[in-house]
Amino acid sequence: MNIDEVHEPIITALPEVREIIERVWKLEKNRLEKRVNSHINDDIVRIIKEVVR
C-alpha cells in the first residue's frame, strides 16, 4: 500500500468529514507533544457536534 492509497479516503471524503479528521488529528498531535494521557473521547464528540451543526 502506498501513501496515495492511504490518503485517498481522506481526500475524497465530504468536506465535513475532512474537517473532523483534521481537527481530531491536530488534537491528538497536540496531546502527544504535551504527553497528555487523559481521555480524548469527550473532545472528539465535541468536535463532531460542532462540525455537524
C-alpha distances in whole Angstrom, upper triangle without the diagonal:
4,7,8,6,7,11,11,13,15,16,17,19,23,25,26,23,21,24,24,21,22,25,24,21,24,26,24,24,27,28,26,28,31,30,31,31,33,31,29,29,32,31,28,30,33,30,29,33,33,31,32,35
4,6,5,7,9,10,13,14,15,16,18,22,23,25,22,20,23,23,20,20,24,23,20,23,25,23,22,26,27,25,27,30,30,31,31,33,31,29,30,33,31,28,31,32,29,29,32,33,30,31,35
4,5,5,6,9,11,12,12,14,16,20,20,22,19,17,20,20,17,17,20,20,17,19,22,20,19,23,24,22,24,27,27,28,29,30,29,27,27,30,28,25,28,29,26,26,30,30,27,29,32
4,5,5,6,9,10,9,12,14,18,18,21,18,16,19,20,17,17,21,21,18,20,23,22,21,25,26,25,26,30,30,31,31,32,31,28,28,31,29,26,28,30,26,26,29,29,26,27,31
4,6,5,8,10,10,11,13,17,19,20,18,16,19,20,16,18,21,20,18,21,24,22,22,26,27,25,27,30,30,31,31,32,30,27,27,30,28,25,27,29,26,25,28,29,26,27,30
4,6,7,8,10,11,13,16,17,19,16,14,17,17,13,15,18,17,15,18,20,19,18,22,23,22,23,27,26,27,27,28,26,24,24,27,25,22,24,26,23,22,26,26,23,25,28
4,6,5,6,9,10,14,14,16,13,11,14,15,12,12,16,16,13,16,19,18,18,21,22,22,23,26,26,27,27,28,26,23,24,26,24,21,23,24,21,20,24,24,21,22,26
4,5,5,6,8,12,14,16,13,11,15,16,13,14,18,18,16,19,22,21,21,24,26,25,27,30,30,30,30,31,29,25,25,28,25,22,24,26,22,21,25,25,21,22,26
4,6,5,6,10,12,13,10,9,13,13,11,13,16,16,15,18,20,19,20,23,24,24,26,29,29,29,29,29,26,23,22,25,23,19,21,23,20,18,21,22,19,19,23
4,6,5,8,9,11,8,6,10,10,8,9,13,13,12,15,17,17,17,20,22,22,23,26,26,26,27,27,24,21,21,23,20,17,19,20,17,16,19,19,16,17,21
4,6,8,9,12,10,8,11,13,11,11,15,16,15,17,19,20,20,23,24,24,26,28,29,29,30,30,28,24,24,26,23,20,22,23,19,18,21,21,17,19,22
4,7,9,11,10,9,12,14,12,14,17,18,17,20,22,22,23,25,27,27,29,31,32,31,32,32,29,26,25,27,25,21,22,24,20,18,21,21,18,18,21
4,6,8,6,6,10,10,10,12,14,15,15,18,20,20,21,24,25,26,27,29,30,29,30,29,26,23,22,23,21,18,19,20,17,15,18,18,14,14,18
4,5,5,6,9,10,11,12,14,16,16,18,20,21,22,24,26,27,29,30,31,30,31,30,27,23,22,23,21,18,18,19,16,14,16,15,12,12,15
4,5,5,6,9,10,10,12,14,15,16,18,20,21,22,24,26,27,29,30,29,30,29,26,23,22,22,20,17,18,17,14,13,15,14,10,11,13
4,5,5,6,9,10,11,12,14,15,16,18,20,21,23,24,26,27,28,27,27,26,23,20,19,19,17,14,14,14,11,9,11,10,6,7,10
4,5,5,6,9,10,11,12,14,15,16,18,20,21,22,24,26,26,25,26,24,22,18,17,18,16,13,13,14,11,9,12,12,8,9,13
4,5,5,6,9,10,10,12,14,15,16,18,20,21,22,24,25,24,25,24,22,19,18,19,17,14,15,16,12,11,14,13,10,12,15
4,5,5,6,8,10,11,12,14,15,17,18,20,21,23,24,23,24,23,21,17,17,17,14,12,13,13,9,9,12,10,7,10,13
4,6,5,6,8,10,10,12,14,15,16,18,20,21,22,21,21,20,18,14,13,14,11,8,10,10,7,6,10,9,7,9,12
4,6,5,6,9,10,11,12,14,15,16,18,20,21,20,20,20,17,14,14,15,13,10,12,13,10,9,13,13,11,13,16
4,6,5,6,9,10,10,12,14,15,16,18,20,19,20,20,18,15,16,16,13,11,14,14,10,11,15,13,11,14,17
4,5,5,6,9,10,11,12,14,15,17,18,17,18,17,16,12,13,13,10,9,11,11,7,9,12,11,10,13,15
4,5,5,6,8,10,10,12,14,15,16,15,15,15,13,9,10,11,8,6,10,10,7,9,12,12,12,14,17
4,5,5,6,9,10,11,12,14,15,15,16,16,15,11,13,15,12,10,14,14,11,13,16,16,15,17,20
4,5,5,6,9,10,10,12,14,14,16,16,15,12,14,15,12,11,15,14,11,14,17,15,15,18,20
4,5,5,6,9,10,11,12,11,13,12,12,9,11,12,8,9,12,12,10,13,15,14,15,18,20
4,5,5,6,9,10,10,9,11,11,11,8,11,13,10,10,13,14,12,15,17,17,17,20,22
4,5,5,6,9,10,10,12,13,14,12,15,16,13,13,17,17,15,17,20,20,19,22,25
4,5,5,6,8,8,11,12,13,11,15,15,12,13,17,16,15,18,20,19,20,23,25
4,6,5,6,5,8,9,10,9,13,14,11,13,16,16,15,18,20,20,21,23,25
4,5,5,6,8,11,12,11,15,17,14,15,19,19,18,20,23,23,23,26,28
4,5,8,11,13,15,14,18,19,17,18,21,21,20,23,25,24,25,28,30
4,5,9,11,14,13,17,18,16,18,21,20,20,23,25,24,25,28,30
4,6,9,12,13,16,18,16,18,21,21,21,23,26,25,26,29,31
4,6,9,10,13,14,13,15,18,18,18,21,23,23,24,27,28
4,7,9,12,14,13,15,17,18,19,21,23,24,25,27,29
4,6,9,10,11,13,15,15,17,19,20,21,23,25,26
4,6,7,8,10,12,13,14,16,17,19,20,22,24
4,6,5,6,9,10,11,13,15,16,17,19,21
4,5,5,6,9,10,11,12,14,16,17,19
4,5,5,6,9,10,11,12,14,15,17
4,5,5,6,9,10,11,12,14,16
4,5,5,6,9,10,11,12,14
4,5,5,6,9,10,11,12
4,5,5,6,9,10,11
4,6,5,6,9,10
4,5,5,6,9
4,6,5,6
4,6,6
4,6
4
